[in-house]
Every structure is written in structure tokens, then in C-alpha cells.
Amino acid sequence: EPAPAPIVAERIEYQAWRYALDVLVADLSDALERFQPIASRAPWWPWLPGGDEFEGITV
């Protein structure tokens, strides 16, 4: 049986990366005049069935 700690750490790191994408989009939305950044389509929980259907967290 695999140790859960490395799996949990990878999932937390992935979600931190995913959340950072939303923060970046929010920050750039006001800073850019010529381009409009779009929200990431990366799923929040790719390891769960339907994990790509979650809308995400509003920043």
C-alpha cells in the first residue's frame, strides 16, 4: 500500500498552482489594456471523477 503523504503533497501542490492561475488572471485583468486574460480550464481535482466540472474559487 503506498504512503499517502506524497500523494497528498502532490495534490496540494497542484491545487496551489491552480489557485495561483486564478489569482494571476484576476491581477492581470486590471493591469492589461490590450489583452484580456481568461480563466484557466485546468480542472481543480483531476484525480476525481467529474473533477474538471468544478467552477473553481472566485478570487
Secondary structure, 3 states (H helix, E strand, C coil): CCCHHHHHHHHHHHHHHHHHHHHHHHHHHHHCCCCCCCCCCCCCCCCCCCHHHCCCCCC
